[in-house]
Amino acid sequence: MFSGIIEEFATVVAIRKYQENIDFTLTCSFTGELKIDQSVAHNGVCLTVVSIEGNEYVVTAMKETLLRSNLGLLKVGDKVNVERSMLMNGRLDGHIVQGHVDMTARCVAMADADGSTYFTFEYAYDPVMARRGYFTVDKGSVTVNGVSLTVCNPTENSFEVAIIPYTMEHTNFCDIRVGSVVNLEFDILGKYIARLQELK
């Protein structure tokens, strides 16, 4: 369980493909605090730490994860938003984030907002999935590359988010441009409500 409040970004230092899996080796400031089997969200994807050596650690992404996320597009040197799992005695500053990415979206527009930046993201619309809660609502929550954000101006296949300078500087939003592919996790509460409606 995560909150969508990014701690920092890690840097990809090595990528190893084998069969349908990819091992990513990364480095960040809290590597020394990690443990084997610990869950860490990477661009919003919950991955398990499988090895640690010095200031580097390794996580494995399997085929299903690579199909649903942007992790397969990563290159050595890329920045990845990272968040360790939520402490049960802590504050929930973002929203409930599972680390189970639903799909990817593409940045289709950026606009200045007098100091902040509006990003517009577009995703593939599927009416069946929308009935199951895979959509955004105005002023609702969405997770983009692991960042908990508030939705503005949603349509059936797009939405905007406003990024303040602090978030721009401390997450990989600093590298997102028109055409960039990001990970989306829709709000779990919306999915449960949609499922309950289906069962009526």
C-alpha positions in Angstrom: 0.0 0.0 0.0 1.3 3.4 -1.0 0.1 7.0 -0.7 1.4 8.5 -4.0 3.7 10.9 -2.2 7.0 10.3 -4.0 10.1 10.2 -1.8 12.6 11.0 -4.6 13.6 9.6 -7.9 16.0 6.7 -8.4 18.4 6.4 -11.3 18.5 3.3 -13.5 22.1 2.1 -13.7 21.6 -1.3 -15.4 19.0 -3.3 -17.3 19.1 -7.1 -17.8 16.5 -8.9 -19.9 16.0 -12.6 -19.5 13.1 -14.6 -20.9 10.0 -12.5 -20.4 11.4 -10.6 -17.3 13.6 -7.5 -16.9 15.9 -6.9 -13.9 16.4 -3.2 -13.2 19.3 -2.1 -11.1 18.8 1.4 -9.5 20.4 3.7 -7.0 18.9 6.2 -4.7 19.6 7.8 -1.3 17.7 5.2 0.8 19.2 2.1 -0.8 21.1 1.4 2.5 17.7 1.3 4.3 16.1 -1.3 2.0 15.8 -5.0 2.7 15.4 -8.0 0.4 11.6 -8.8 -0.2 10.6 -5.1 0.5 8.0 -3.5 -1.7 8.9 -0.3 -3.5 6.8 1.6 -6.0 8.7 2.5 -9.2 6.7 5.0 -11.4 3.7 3.7 -9.4 4.5 0.0 -10.0 4.9 -2.1 -6.8 8.1 -4.2 -7.3 10.0 -6.4 -4.9 13.7 -5.8 -4.0 15.5 -9.0 -4.9 19.1 -8.0 -4.2 21.2 -5.2 -2.7 24.8 -4.4 -3.3 26.5 -1.2 -2.1 24.3 1.7 -3.1 22.5 -0.2 -5.8 19.5 -2.5 -5.6 17.7 -4.8 -8.1 13.9 -5.3 -8.8 12.3 -7.6 -11.3 9.4 -6.7 -13.6 7.5 -9.6 -15.2 5.7 -9.7 -18.6 2.3 -8.6 -17.2 3.9 -5.6 -15.5 5.8 -4.7 -18.6 2.7 -4.9 -20.8 0.7 -2.6 -18.5 3.3 0.0 -17.7 6.1 2.2 -19.1 8.9 0.2 -17.4 9.8 -1.6 -20.6 10.7 1.8 -22.1 13.2 2.7 -19.4 16.9 3.2 -20.4 20.0 3.4 -18.3 20.2 6.9 -16.8 16.4 7.4 -16.7 14.9 8.8 -13.5 12.2 6.7 -11.8 9.8 8.0 -9.1 10.2 5.8 -6.0 8.1 5.4 -2.8 8.5 2.9 -0.1 5.3 1.3 1.3 3.2 3.3 3.7 3.8 3.1 7.5 0.5 2.2 9.2 1.2 4.8 11.9 1.8 7.6 9.3 -0.4 10.2 7.7 -2.1 9.4 4.4 -1.0 12.6 2.5 -2.0 11.5 -1.0 -4.7 8.8 -1.5 -4.8 5.0 -1.3 -2.4 3.7 -4.0 -2.0 0.0 -4.5 1.0 0.0 -6.9 -1.0 -1.9 -9.4 -0.7 0.1 -12.6 -3.8 -0.2 -14.8 -2.5 1.1 -18.1 -0.3 3.7 -19.7 -1.3 7.2 -21.0 0.5 9.6 -23.3 1.1 13.3 -22.6 -0.6 15.2 -25.4 -0.3 18.8 -24.1 1.5 21.0 -21.6 0.6 24.6 -20.7 1.9 27.2 -18.3 -0.3 28.0 -15.3 1.4 31.1 -13.9 4.2 29.2 -12.2 2.7 25.7 -12.3 2.3 23.5 -15.4 -0.9 21.8 -16.7 -0.3 18.4 -18.3 -2.9 16.7 -20.4 -2.8 12.9 -20.6 -4.8 10.7 -23.0 -5.4 7.0 -22.6 -7.2 4.2 -24.6 -10.9 4.3 -23.8 -12.6 1.0 -23.3 -16.3 1.2 -22.3 -16.2 -2.2 -20.5 -13.3 -1.1 -18.4 -14.9 2.3 -17.8 -18.0 0.5 -16.3 -15.5 -1.2 -14.0 -14.1 2.1 -12.6 -11.2 2.7 -15.0 -11.9 6.4 -15.6 -11.3 9.8 -14.0 -13.7 12.2 -12.4 -13.3 16.0 -11.8 -11.5 16.7 -8.5 -11.0 12.9 -8.0 -7.6 11.2 -7.5 -5.4 9.5 -10.1 -1.8 8.2 -9.9 0.5 9.2 -12.7 4.0 7.6 -12.6 3.2 6.9 -8.9 2.4 10.5 -8.1 -1.0 11.1 -6.3 -2.7 13.9 -8.3 -6.1 15.7 -8.5 -7.9 15.4 -11.8 -9.1 18.5 -13.8 -11.3 18.6 -16.9 -11.7 14.8 -17.5 -13.2 13.4 -20.7 -13.9 9.8 -21.4 -10.3 9.3 -22.5 -8.2 12.2 -21.1 -7.7 14.4 -18.1 -5.5 17.3 -16.9 -3.3 17.6 -13.8 -1.6 20.8 -12.4 2.0 20.2 -11.3 3.5 22.7 -8.8 7.2 23.6 -9.0 8.1 21.4 -6.0 6.6 18.3 -7.7 8.2 19.2 -11.0 11.7 19.4 -9.3 11.4 16.3 -7.1 9.8 13.8 -9.4 10.3 12.7 -13.0 7.7 15.1 -14.1 10.7 17.2 -14.9 11.4 14.9 -17.8 7.8 14.5 -19.1 7.2 16.1 -22.5 4.5 15.9 -25.1 4.6 12.3 -26.3 6.0 10.8 -23.1 4.3 7.6 -21.9 3.3 7.5 -18.2 1.8 4.9 -15.9 -1.8 5.3 -14.6 -3.5 3.8 -11.6 -7.2 4.8 -11.3 -8.7 5.3 -7.9 -9.4 2.0 -6.1 -12.5 3.5 -4.4 -14.0 4.2 -7.8 -13.4 0.7 -8.9 -15.1 -0.8 -5.8 -18.1 1.5 -6.3 -18.3 0.6 -10.0 -18.2 -3.1 -9.1 -21.0 -2.7 -6.6 -23.1 -1.0 -9.2 -22.4 -4.0 -11.6 -23.7 -6.5 -8.9 -27.0 -4.7 -8.4 
